[in-house]
Structures are given as C-alpha cells and as structure tokens.
Amino acid sequence: IIDVSGASAELPADRLLLEVELRAEELKDSPLQRDGVLRGKKVTVDLRKQGVREDGSVWVGTPLADLSGAVETVERSVAERNAAGGTVKMVSQGDVIVAPEALIDISGGRVDYAAGQLKTTLLSSGGRLYDISEADPSIIYDGVVGQYSRTSSKWGVTRIWEFPGVSATTYTEAFSEGRDAGSVIFNTPRLILDGGIDGSVVQGLYQREPGIAPTPGRLVIGYEDAGSEIARHRIGSLDFREEFLFGDLVMAGFDPLRDAFPVLETVLRPSLFSGDGVGIGQVFANSTITLGSDVALTLPAGGELGLSAANIDIAGSISVPGGEIAADAVRTVSVPQIGAQTVSLREGAVLDTAGRWINDGVMAGGPDGTPLWIDGGSVELASDGGEVLVEDGARIDVAGGAWREVQGGIVVGTGGDIPLDAGTGGTVLLGNAELDASSLSRGGSFSLTSNSLCIGGAACGETDAMVLAPEFFGAGGFGSYRLTASLGDLVVAGDADLRPMQKNRVLDASHVTRETGADLASFSRLETLPDYLRSGTGVTLRTTGNHPAEMRI
C-alpha cells in the first residue's frame, strides 16, 4: 500500500465563523458597497455559506465581498492542512508494475464539525433584514444591525459600539466537509496497472454545488510536464478493457526483477474510474488509444477524461455527467507525419456529458445530497490536421439537466459544448449521428473546423467539402453554431434555406415524482417555444489560413 490519503480533523462549531473588517480590498468587486456604510464595519460570516457568481468565481461567507484573503489567514491545525490527498509520481525509463493486490490511496480527507450555535451578521435596508450570507451586492444597505458608530469631527477617529444578542442565530447539527483527493502519475514507456487506486472523496452536506464539491482523484499516464507535446506520449498503445495481465505473466515464468518487459500494449481497466476510483483521467499514448464496443466507461459527475494519441478509436460508451471528454489526435514519435492523425467515433458509440436531473421534492424522496451537476458538459474531438470521424449512429449528448428544489422551483441547467476540430487542412466527416445540446432554457454550442465546408443540398454537388444540410441547424437544440473552413472555401449553396432555431425541452407533469438520476428526456418533450420565451440562435461563418479561400453565400 502506498498511502498519501488526506487526514481527518475534528473542530468545534464556532470554527466555522470568521470575523473580518470590510475594507477596500474586500469590497473591490462590489461598487455599491465600496464607499457605502459597510466599509470599515466588522462582520461575522459562516464559512459554510458558499456560492458561485455569474462570472464563475466562488464566494465564501457573503456574496458582498471577497473574503479569500481573510480565509487564507485563518489558523489551521496540521490535520486540517493535510486533509487533501497527496501525489504519487512513478518515473521510469523502463517499466512500472502495480501488482493486483497493491493499492495506491490518494483519497481526500475530511473535517468533522461538532454541533453548536452560530451567530452571524445581519444587515438592514429599507426596514428589511438580510443575513450577511444572503445579502445582494446590488442593494444599498443602511448598516449593520446591532452596531452604532460615531466619527469624531475633531480627531477623525471612528468608534463602534456593538449591542450583544442582535444577530442571526442558527443551530447547526454536526456534519462533515470533504477535501480534494490527490493524483497518481505514471511517467514510463511501459506500464502494467493491475492494482487499485482509491481516489474517493467525502461529499459534505454543504458541498453540492460545482466549484465547491471536493475534487476526486486524478490519474495521469504520460509525461504531463514535458516541454513539448510529443514528449508527453511515452507508452505505445493503450486499450480500455477489464483485464489483469501480471498474474498470467508470472504463471508463464516472467520474473519482473530479471526479465525483459514482454507487454507492449497498456491495459487500463474501466473499473479504476468507478466507485472509489479516480474521477479525472489524462492519458497520453504514442500510437493508438482504443475503447471497444463492449466497454462502458463511467466517471463520477463533474469528472474529466482527456485522451491524447496519434489515433483514437472509440466504439463503446463514456459517461461523465456534467463533465468533460476530450479526444485529441496529435503528432507523436510513432506517427510524426502531419495529417496522419485520426479520432474516430464509431457507430453505436456514446459520449455523454449531459447534466443531471435532480429532484429534492418530497414526492421523489426528498434531498439526498446529490451534487448539483445540472449544466451539460463538453465533448471535444480534435485532430492535428488529420481526420475527425463521427459515424452514422454515434451519439454525443451534452444536454442540460435541471434541479427541482424542495419548494418545487426548477433551476435549469444549460446545454454544453460540442467542438469538432480537424485543425488546419484536416477533415471532419460527420455522419448521421445524434447530437443533443438541448435544455429547458438555453441550448449549448456546436463548432466545426474542417478543410472546406458547404451548407446546402444538391446544389453543393460532388465535393470534398464537409456538407451540412440546412435542417442540421434546427436539430440538436443548439443555441449557437460556429463553422470554420481552415484552408478551402466555405459555401452557402443556392438551395440552402437557413433558419437556425433552437428547440427546448418542456417537462411533463410526471416530473414531480421522477427521482434523482432519471433520464430527463424520458419525461420531457422537444418543442419550439414562442418567440418571447425562446433564446436566440447565433451562426458564425469564417475562413482562415494563408491559402486563397472564399466565402460564398
């Protein structure tokens, strides 16, 4: 066992409180508060209260101020500081073998808080009271409830009087807060990974939102920090399949301490990513990465999977709710020629990063703490000037999910992103595949970069260009399209009647009882909403490159 797992710590309830004086640094992103009555006031916040602003930044304690600096100064015990999982890096010029009974533990630790009463600051505005954690930065406040201040006209000194007992008081039950898991990195040309990896995390009661939830364990196969792209790819080929290699080799007489390494292909077991396994994977291979039609790879919600090789062939399914999937065919030592790289999504293959359906309503069993990954994720297929092939019958799903709150309100997830990029001079071959970026409100984005493009029907004629029928722009629920001809022409043919219009999902009445994790498509329907409800759809057309090219409409 190699154990770099995070530590556990126990703390009293009042350790969740932070007192801080609001000055220019804390209020720099809140224009209405920067020179208002709150400047210079001391406030007490609950560090459990966290959220994500519209710009993606995370606030702690209150959305009114940036308290990140104050949070960093809080004294923490050794156990707290070591609660995150560590890093295990194995570097070899020969081989690395992790035997079946071996375990690498990079799991995240936890902090357990005792029960107790917490008193936080109240603000007043227009006769209404606001807890500091729910204070809207766009409201002008009259002051801090329970504080009186007076500034000496002679000396310019401000004195503050506080009246005990005037605060927002809540009782909190004991709870746990999880910390991030660590990383395992294998930098070697030959690898047998038959052992286990524990990359689990503790999902705390107040850690449901993306950006706040603890990050699962991370697995890297390759030289991640290499100075060049080519140098990152050290293993030969890699195949995703559930197979153990080391035992059979030993039975055949293989001695890992004396014999030359007999295995040229690396096998990566899908089970390493499920249960208590890793949630983030990055694989670099010199030759080919293969995921067969009988393989179903499932990562935890919000996870990430990056595949980088000269050729990538996906025939099975990969599911990462609300996460990211990227398959990038690049030049390597094995395949250095420009344009020889291919990423293929075969018939029947599924890449799914759709947002989740989460139902906290009583009729569906009530809240169960499921992380709120409701936005669709991204699926990127790219090639370094070679070919991106999406066959007939393949499916890419980045649809948005939704969250039904306890009170019955619906929080809508947005659709995700599907970029298909063959690079300069490369070709995208998009067959009759199913692409879904729909949402209850705002659909996702589709981008395509190929050598040349034609939008139209028979008028496109016989051409080597990637042809998109006008009907494509009304399917899939996309909210935006970005098409790029990297070297050749981009033509909108004469028979193209282009009317881009996204369709949105509308929930059936049965959604009230549908439990968390149900397939949203099974209890909703696609409709074209009225103009006053439907978001607009954008189309961007462009040509790039140094070669003469035209855009004709």
C-alpha positions as CSV (number, residue, x, y, z in Angstrom):
1,I,0.0,0.0,0.0
2,I,1.2,3.5,-0.9
3,D,-0.9,5.8,1.3
4,V,-0.9,9.6,0.7
5,S,-4.6,10.0,1.6
6,G,-5.9,13.1,3.3
7,A,-6.1,13.4,7.1
8,S,-9.1,13.8,9.3
9,A,-9.7,16.6,11.7
10,E,-12.3,17.4,14.4
11,L,-13.3,21.0,15.1
12,P,-15.9,22.9,17.2
13,A,-18.8,24.6,15.5
14,D,-17.6,28.2,16.1
15,R,-14.6,27.3,13.9
16,L,-17.0,27.9,11.0
17,L,-17.2,31.6,11.9
18,L,-14.9,34.3,10.6
19,E,-14.9,37.9,11.7
20,V,-13.5,40.4,9.2
21,E,-13.4,44.1,8.7
22,L,-14.7,45.2,5.3
23,R,-12.2,47.5,3.6
24,A,-11.4,48.4,0.0
25,E,-9.7,45.1,-0.8
26,E,-12.7,43.1,0.3
27,L,-15.2,45.3,-1.4
28,K,-13.3,45.8,-4.7
29,D,-15.8,43.9,-6.8
30,S,-18.9,45.4,-5.2
31,P,-19.2,49.0,-6.5
32,L,-22.3,49.9,-4.5
33,Q,-20.6,48.8,-1.2
34,R,-17.1,50.1,-1.9
35,D,-17.8,53.6,-0.5
36,G,-21.0,52.7,1.4
37,V,-21.9,52.4,5.0
38,L,-20.5,48.8,5.2
39,R,-16.9,50.0,4.6
40,G,-14.9,49.7,7.7
41,K,-17.5,47.6,9.5
42,K,-16.8,44.3,11.2
43,V,-19.0,41.4,10.1
44,T,-19.1,37.8,11.1
45,V,-19.8,35.2,8.4
46,D,-20.4,31.5,8.2
47,L,-17.7,29.8,6.2
48,R,-20.1,27.1,5.1
49,K,-22.1,29.6,3.1
50,Q,-20.6,29.5,-0.4
51,G,-21.8,30.0,-3.9
52,V,-20.7,30.7,-7.5
53,R,-21.1,34.1,-9.1
54,E,-22.2,34.6,-12.7
55,D,-18.6,35.0,-13.7
56,G,-17.7,31.6,-12.3
57,S,-15.9,32.9,-9.2
58,V,-16.6,31.3,-5.9
59,W,-17.7,33.5,-2.9
60,V,-17.3,32.4,0.7
61,G,-19.3,33.8,3.7
62,T,-21.0,36.5,1.7
63,P,-21.5,37.5,-1.9
64,L,-21.0,41.1,-0.9
65,A,-17.2,40.8,-0.5
66,D,-14.1,38.9,-1.5
67,L,-13.0,37.3,1.7
68,S,-10.5,34.9,0.2
69,G,-7.6,36.8,1.8
70,A,-9.1,36.6,5.2
71,V,-9.9,33.0,4.8
72,E,-6.3,32.2,4.0
73,T,-5.1,33.8,7.3
74,V,-7.3,31.5,9.4
75,E,-5.0,29.4,11.6
76,R,-5.4,25.7,10.8
77,S,-4.1,22.6,12.5
78,V,-1.7,20.2,10.9
79,A,-4.5,17.7,10.3
80,E,-6.6,20.4,8.5
81,R,-3.7,21.4,6.3
82,N,-3.1,17.8,5.4
83,A,-6.7,16.9,4.7
84,A,-6.3,16.9,0.9
85,G,-4.9,13.8,-0.8
86,G,-1.2,13.9,-1.9
87,T,0.6,13.0,-5.1
88,V,2.2,9.7,-6.1
89,K,4.6,10.0,-9.1
90,M,6.3,7.0,-10.6
91,V,9.0,7.7,-13.2
92,S,10.9,5.1,-15.1
93,Q,13.0,4.7,-18.2
94,G,12.0,1.0,-18.3
95,D,8.7,-0.1,-16.8
96,V,6.3,0.3,-13.9
97,I,4.3,-2.6,-12.5
98,V,1.5,-2.3,-10.0
99,A,0.5,-5.8,-8.9
100,P,-3.1,-6.9,-8.4
101,E,-3.1,-6.8,-4.6
102,A,-1.3,-3.4,-4.5
103,L,-3.3,-0.2,-3.6
104,I,-2.4,3.4,-4.1
105,D,-4.5,5.6,-1.7
106,I,-4.9,9.2,-2.8
107,S,-8.4,9.7,-1.3
108,G,-9.4,13.0,0.2
109,G,-9.7,13.6,3.9
110,R,-12.4,15.2,5.9
111,V,-13.1,17.8,8.6
112,D,-15.8,16.9,11.1
113,Y,-17.5,19.8,12.8
114,A,-19.4,19.5,16.1
115,A,-22.9,20.7,16.6
116,G,-23.5,24.2,18.1
117,Q,-25.0,27.7,17.7
118,L,-23.6,30.1,15.2
119,K,-24.2,33.9,15.2
120,T,-23.7,35.8,12.0
121,T,-24.1,39.4,11.0
122,L,-27.5,40.9,10.0
123,L,-27.7,43.9,7.5
124,S,-30.6,46.3,7.2
125,S,-32.0,48.0,4.1
126,G,-35.3,49.9,3.9
127,G,-36.6,48.3,7.0
128,R,-35.8,44.8,6.0
129,L,-33.2,42.5,7.5
130,Y,-30.7,40.4,5.5
131,D,-28.4,37.7,6.7
132,I,-24.9,38.5,5.5
133,S,-24.7,35.2,3.5
134,E,-27.8,36.2,1.5
135,A,-27.0,39.9,1.0
136,D,-27.4,41.0,-2.6
137,P,-24.4,43.2,-3.7
138,S,-26.8,45.3,-5.8
139,I,-28.7,46.6,-2.8
140,I,-27.7,49.7,-0.9
141,Y,-27.7,48.9,2.9
142,D,-28.4,51.2,5.8
143,G,-25.9,49.5,8.1
144,V,-25.0,46.5,10.3
145,V,-27.8,45.6,12.7
146,G,-26.6,45.9,16.3
147,Q,-23.7,48.3,15.6
148,Y,-23.6,52.0,16.2
149,S,-20.6,54.1,15.0
150,R,-19.6,57.7,15.6
151,T,-16.7,59.6,14.0
152,S,-15.0,62.4,15.9
153,S,-15.2,65.6,13.9
154,K,-12.1,66.8,15.7
155,W,-9.8,63.8,15.6
156,G,-11.3,61.8,12.7
157,V,-11.4,58.7,14.8
158,T,-14.4,56.3,14.4
159,R,-15.7,54.4,17.4
160,I,-18.0,51.4,17.0
161,W,-20.4,50.1,19.7
162,E,-21.9,46.7,19.4
163,F,-25.1,45.5,21.1
164,P,-24.9,41.8,22.1
165,G,-27.6,39.5,21.0
166,V,-28.6,41.3,17.8
167,S,-27.5,38.8,15.2
168,A,-28.8,35.9,13.0
169,T,-28.5,32.8,15.3
170,T,-28.8,29.3,13.9
171,Y,-28.2,25.9,15.4
172,T,-26.2,23.5,13.3
173,E,-26.0,19.8,13.6
174,A,-22.7,18.0,13.4
175,F,-21.5,17.5,9.8
176,S,-18.5,16.6,7.7
177,E,-16.8,18.6,5.0
178,G,-14.7,16.7,2.4
179,R,-11.4,17.7,0.9
180,D,-9.9,17.1,-2.5
181,A,-8.3,13.8,-3.4
182,G,-4.8,13.6,-4.8
183,S,-3.0,12.4,-8.0
184,V,-1.3,9.4,-9.4
185,I,1.2,9.9,-12.2
186,F,2.9,7.2,-14.2
187,N,5.7,8.6,-16.4
188,T,7.0,5.5,-18.1
189,P,7.2,3.8,-21.5
190,R,5.8,0.5,-20.2
191,L,3.1,0.0,-17.6
192,I,1.1,-2.8,-16.0
193,L,-1.6,-1.3,-13.8
194,D,-3.3,-4.3,-12.2
195,G,-3.6,-2.8,-8.7
196,G,-6.2,-0.4,-7.3
197,I,-6.4,3.3,-6.8
198,D,-8.5,4.9,-4.1
199,G,-9.4,8.4,-5.3
200,S,-12.6,8.8,-3.3
201,V,-13.8,11.9,-1.6
202,V,-16.3,12.7,1.2
203,Q,-19.3,14.6,-0.2
204,G,-20.3,17.0,2.6
205,L,-23.8,18.3,3.3
206,Y,-22.9,21.8,2.1
207,Q,-20.8,20.8,-0.9
208,R,-23.4,20.2,-3.5
209,E,-22.5,23.0,-6.0
210,P,-19.9,22.6,-8.7
211,G,-16.8,24.6,-7.7
212,I,-17.4,23.8,-4.1
213,A,-17.7,20.0,-4.2
214,P,-14.4,18.2,-3.5
215,T,-12.3,17.1,-6.5
216,P,-12.0,13.4,-7.0
217,G,-8.7,11.6,-7.6
218,R,-6.7,12.1,-10.7
219,L,-4.8,9.6,-12.9
220,V,-2.2,10.6,-15.4
221,I,-0.4,8.2,-17.8
222,G,2.4,10.1,-19.6
223,Y,5.0,12.9,-19.1
224,E,2.5,15.6,-18.3
225,D,5.1,18.4,-17.7
226,A,7.1,17.8,-20.8
227,G,8.3,20.8,-22.7
228,S,6.8,19.6,-26.0
229,E,3.6,17.9,-27.0
230,I,5.4,14.9,-28.5
231,A,7.5,14.2,-25.4
232,R,4.3,13.7,-23.3
233,H,3.5,10.5,-25.0
234,R,5.7,7.6,-23.7
235,I,3.6,4.4,-23.7
236,G,2.9,2.7,-27.0
237,S,-0.8,1.8,-27.4
238,L,-3.5,1.7,-24.7
239,D,-6.7,-0.3,-24.6
240,F,-9.6,0.2,-22.2
241,R,-10.7,-3.2,-21.0
242,E,-11.2,-5.1,-17.8
243,E,-8.2,-7.4,-17.8
244,F,-5.4,-8.3,-15.4
245,L,-2.0,-9.0,-17.0
246,F,0.5,-9.6,-14.3
247,G,-0.8,-12.9,-12.9
248,D,-0.7,-14.6,-16.3
249,L,2.8,-13.4,-17.0
250,V,4.0,-14.7,-13.6
251,M,2.4,-18.1,-14.3
252,A,4.2,-18.1,-17.6
253,G,7.5,-17.7,-15.8
254,F,8.0,-14.0,-16.0
255,D,10.3,-12.5,-13.3
256,P,9.8,-8.7,-13.1
257,L,13.2,-8.3,-11.5
258,R,15.3,-10.0,-14.2
259,D,13.3,-10.5,-17.4
260,A,12.7,-8.0,-20.2
261,F,9.2,-6.5,-20.2
262,P,7.1,-8.6,-22.5
263,V,3.9,-6.4,-22.9
264,L,3.8,-3.7,-25.5
265,E,0.2,-2.6,-25.0
266,T,-1.0,-0.9,-21.9
267,V,-4.4,-2.0,-20.5
268,L,-6.4,0.5,-18.5
269,R,-9.3,-1.1,-16.5
270,P,-12.6,0.9,-16.6
271,S,-13.3,-0.1,-13.0
272,L,-10.5,2.2,-11.9
273,F,-12.8,5.1,-12.6
274,S,-15.9,3.8,-10.8
275,G,-16.9,3.5,-7.1
276,D,-14.0,4.7,-5.0
277,G,-11.7,5.1,-8.0
278,V,-10.4,8.2,-9.8
279,G,-12.7,10.8,-11.3
280,I,-10.2,12.6,-13.6
281,G,-8.0,10.8,-16.2
282,Q,-5.4,12.1,-18.6
283,V,-3.8,9.5,-21.0
284,F,-1.0,10.1,-23.4
285,A,-0.1,7.3,-25.9
286,N,2.3,7.3,-28.8
287,S,0.2,5.1,-31.1
288,T,-3.4,4.2,-30.5
289,I,-6.0,4.5,-27.7
290,T,-8.9,2.1,-28.1
291,L,-12.2,1.8,-26.3
292,G,-14.1,-1.3,-27.7
293,S,-17.8,-1.6,-28.3
294,D,-18.3,-3.8,-25.2
295,V,-16.7,-1.2,-22.9
296,A,-18.8,1.2,-20.8
297,L,-16.6,3.8,-19.0
298,T,-18.4,5.8,-16.3
299,L,-16.8,8.6,-14.4
300,P,-18.3,10.5,-11.4
301,A,-20.3,13.7,-12.0
302,G,-18.1,16.6,-12.9
303,G,-15.2,14.4,-13.8
304,E,-12.8,14.8,-16.7
305,L,-11.3,12.4,-19.3
306,G,-8.6,13.5,-21.7
307,L,-7.2,11.2,-24.4
308,S,-4.2,12.1,-26.5
309,A,-2.6,9.8,-29.1
310,A,-1.8,9.6,-32.8
311,N,-5.0,7.7,-33.3
312,I,-8.1,7.3,-31.0
313,D,-10.8,4.8,-31.7
314,I,-14.0,4.9,-29.6
315,A,-16.7,2.3,-30.2
316,G,-18.1,1.9,-26.7
317,S,-19.6,4.5,-24.3
318,I,-18.1,7.1,-22.0
319,S,-20.4,8.8,-19.4
320,V,-19.3,11.8,-17.3
321,P,-22.4,13.7,-16.1
322,G,-21.7,17.4,-16.4
323,G,-18.1,16.7,-17.0
324,E,-15.6,16.9,-19.9
325,I,-14.5,14.4,-22.5
326,A,-11.6,15.4,-24.9
327,A,-10.1,13.1,-27.6
328,D,-7.2,14.8,-29.3
329,A,-5.3,13.0,-32.2
330,V,-1.8,14.6,-32.3
331,R,1.6,14.0,-33.9
332,T,3.7,11.7,-31.9
333,V,7.1,9.9,-32.2
334,S,5.3,6.9,-33.7
335,V,3.2,9.0,-36.1
336,P,5.0,12.3,-36.8
337,Q,3.5,13.0,-40.3
338,I,1.1,15.9,-40.4
339,G,-2.4,14.8,-41.4
340,A,-2.0,11.1,-40.4
341,Q,-3.8,11.5,-37.1
342,T,-7.4,10.3,-36.7
343,V,-10.0,10.3,-34.0
344,S,-13.0,8.1,-34.7
345,L,-16.4,7.8,-33.0
346,R,-17.9,4.5,-34.3
347,E,-21.5,3.5,-35.0
348,G,-23.2,2.9,-31.7
349,A,-20.6,4.7,-29.6
350,V,-21.9,7.2,-27.0
351,L,-20.1,10.2,-25.4
352,D,-22.4,11.5,-22.7
353,T,-21.7,14.6,-20.5
354,A,-25.4,15.6,-20.1
355,G,-26.4,17.5,-17.0
356,R,-28.3,15.5,-14.3
357,W,-31.9,15.6,-13.3
358,I,-32.0,16.2,-9.5
359,N,-35.3,16.1,-7.6
360,D,-35.3,17.3,-4.0
361,G,-39.1,17.3,-3.8
362,V,-40.8,15.3,-1.1
363,M,-42.8,13.2,-3.7
364,A,-39.4,12.0,-5.1
365,G,-37.9,11.1,-1.7
366,G,-36.5,14.5,-0.7
367,P,-33.0,15.8,-0.8
368,D,-30.2,13.1,-0.8
369,G,-27.2,15.4,-1.1
370,T,-26.5,14.6,-4.8
371,P,-24.1,17.1,-6.3
372,L,-25.8,19.7,-8.5
373,W,-24.1,19.0,-11.8
374,I,-27.0,20.1,-13.9
375,D,-25.2,22.0,-16.7
376,G,-24.3,20.0,-19.8
377,G,-20.5,19.4,-20.1
378,S,-18.3,19.3,-23.1
379,V,-17.3,16.7,-25.7
380,E,-14.3,17.7,-27.9
381,L,-13.0,15.7,-30.8
382,A,-9.9,17.1,-32.4
383,S,-7.1,16.2,-34.8
384,D,-3.8,17.8,-35.7
385,G,-4.6,18.3,-39.4
386,G,-5.9,14.8,-39.8
387,E,-9.4,13.4,-39.6
388,V,-12.3,13.6,-37.2
389,L,-14.8,10.9,-38.0
390,V,-18.2,10.6,-36.4
391,E,-20.0,7.7,-38.0
392,D,-23.8,7.2,-38.6
393,G,-25.5,6.0,-35.4
394,A,-23.0,7.5,-33.0
395,R,-24.4,9.8,-30.2
396,I,-22.9,12.8,-28.4
397,D,-25.1,14.1,-25.6
398,V,-24.3,17.4,-23.8
399,A,-27.9,18.3,-22.9
400,G,-28.7,20.4,-19.9
401,G,-30.3,18.9,-16.8
402,A,-32.4,20.5,-14.1
403,W,-32.8,20.7,-10.3
404,R,-36.2,20.6,-8.7
405,E,-35.9,22.3,-5.3
406,V,-37.7,21.2,-2.1
407,Q,-40.2,24.0,-2.6
408,G,-40.9,23.0,-6.1
409,G,-39.0,25.6,-8.1
410,I,-37.0,24.5,-11.1
411,V,-33.3,25.5,-11.6
412,V,-32.5,25.0,-15.2
413,G,-29.1,23.7,-16.5
414,T,-27.7,25.0,-19.7
415,G,-26.7,22.9,-22.7
416,G,-23.0,22.1,-23.1
417,D,-20.4,22.3,-25.9
418,I,-19.5,20.1,-28.9
419,P,-16.4,21.2,-30.7
420,L,-15.2,19.1,-33.7
421,D,-11.9,20.4,-34.9
422,A,-9.7,18.8,-37.5
423,G,-7.1,21.5,-37.5
424,T,-5.6,23.3,-40.4
425,G,-6.2,21.3,-43.6
426,G,-7.9,18.4,-41.7
427,T,-11.3,17.0,-42.4
428,V,-14.3,16.4,-40.3
429,L,-16.6,13.6,-41.5
430,L,-19.9,14.0,-39.6
431,G,-22.3,11.3,-40.5
432,N,-25.9,10.9,-39.5
433,A,-25.1,11.0,-35.8
434,E,-27.3,12.1,-32.9
435,L,-26.1,15.3,-31.3
436,D,-28.0,16.7,-28.3
437,A,-27.3,20.0,-26.6
438,S,-30.9,20.9,-25.7
439,S,-32.0,22.4,-22.4
440,L,-35.2,23.7,-20.7
441,S,-33.9,27.2,-21.4
442,R,-30.6,27.8,-23.2
443,G,-29.1,25.3,-25.6
444,G,-25.4,24.5,-26.0
445,S,-22.9,25.4,-28.7
446,F,-21.6,23.5,-31.8
447,S,-18.4,24.3,-33.5
448,L,-16.8,22.6,-36.5
449,T,-13.4,23.2,-38.2
450,S,-12.7,21.4,-41.4
451,N,-10.7,22.0,-44.6
452,S,-13.8,23.3,-46.5
453,L,-17.5,23.5,-45.9
454,C,-20.7,23.6,-47.9
455,I,-24.1,24.3,-46.4
456,G,-26.9,23.1,-48.7
457,G,-28.4,20.2,-50.5
458,A,-28.0,19.1,-54.1
459,A,-26.5,22.5,-55.0
460,C,-23.3,21.6,-53.2
461,G,-22.7,19.0,-56.0
462,E,-19.9,16.5,-55.8
463,T,-17.4,18.0,-53.4
464,D,-14.7,17.0,-51.0
465,A,-16.1,19.6,-48.6
466,M,-17.9,18.7,-45.4
467,V,-21.6,19.2,-46.3
468,L,-24.2,20.3,-43.7
469,A,-27.9,20.2,-44.6
470,P,-29.9,23.2,-43.7
471,E,-32.0,21.0,-41.4
472,F,-29.0,20.5,-39.2
473,F,-29.4,24.0,-37.9
474,G,-32.8,23.2,-36.4
475,A,-31.9,19.9,-34.7
476,G,-30.0,19.2,-31.6
477,G,-31.3,22.1,-29.5
478,F,-28.1,24.2,-30.1
479,G,-28.1,27.9,-29.2
480,S,-25.1,28.7,-31.3
481,Y,-23.1,27.4,-34.3
482,R,-19.5,28.3,-35.3
483,L,-18.3,26.9,-38.6
484,T,-14.7,27.4,-39.9
485,A,-13.1,26.4,-43.2
486,S,-9.4,26.1,-42.3
487,L,-8.0,26.1,-45.8
488,G,-10.6,25.9,-48.5
489,D,-13.9,27.6,-49.3
490,L,-17.0,28.0,-47.2
491,V,-20.1,28.0,-49.3
492,V,-23.8,28.5,-48.5
493,A,-25.3,26.9,-51.6
494,G,-28.3,28.4,-53.5
495,D,-30.7,25.7,-52.3
496,A,-29.9,26.4,-48.6
497,D,-32.9,27.9,-46.7
498,L,-31.1,28.5,-43.5
499,R,-33.4,29.2,-40.5
500,P,-31.4,28.4,-37.3
501,M,-33.8,28.0,-34.4
502,Q,-33.3,26.0,-31.2
503,K,-35.8,23.7,-29.7
504,N,-36.1,23.4,-25.9
505,R,-37.3,20.7,-23.6
506,V,-40.6,21.1,-21.8
507,L,-41.2,19.0,-18.7
508,D,-44.2,16.6,-18.4
509,A,-46.4,16.7,-15.4
510,S,-44.8,13.5,-14.2
511,H,-41.5,15.3,-13.4
512,V,-42.7,16.0,-9.9
513,T,-42.3,12.3,-8.9
514,R,-39.3,11.5,-11.1
515,E,-36.4,10.5,-8.8
516,T,-32.9,12.0,-9.0
517,G,-30.8,10.4,-11.8
518,A,-33.8,9.7,-14.1
519,D,-33.3,10.4,-17.8
520,L,-34.8,13.8,-18.3
521,A,-35.6,13.0,-22.0
522,S,-38.0,10.3,-20.8
523,F,-40.3,12.8,-19.1
524,S,-39.9,15.9,-21.4
525,R,-40.5,16.7,-25.0
526,L,-38.7,18.9,-27.5
527,E,-40.7,21.9,-28.7
528,T,-40.1,25.2,-30.5
529,L,-41.1,27.8,-27.8
530,P,-42.9,31.0,-28.6
531,D,-40.6,33.9,-29.7
532,Y,-41.0,35.7,-26.4
533,L,-39.7,32.6,-24.5
534,R,-37.1,31.3,-26.9
535,S,-33.5,32.3,-26.7
536,G,-31.9,33.5,-30.0
537,T,-29.6,31.3,-32.1
538,G,-26.3,32.5,-33.4
539,V,-24.4,31.4,-36.5
540,T,-20.8,32.4,-37.2
541,L,-19.1,31.5,-40.5
542,R,-15.5,32.1,-41.2
543,T,-12.5,31.1,-43.3
544,T,-8.9,31.0,-42.1
545,G,-5.4,30.1,-43.2
546,N,-2.8,31.5,-45.5
547,H,-4.2,29.9,-48.7
548,P,-6.6,31.7,-51.0
549,A,-10.1,30.9,-50.0
550,E,-13.6,32.3,-50.5
551,M,-16.8,32.6,-48.5
552,R,-19.7,32.5,-50.9
553,I,-23.3,32.9,-49.8
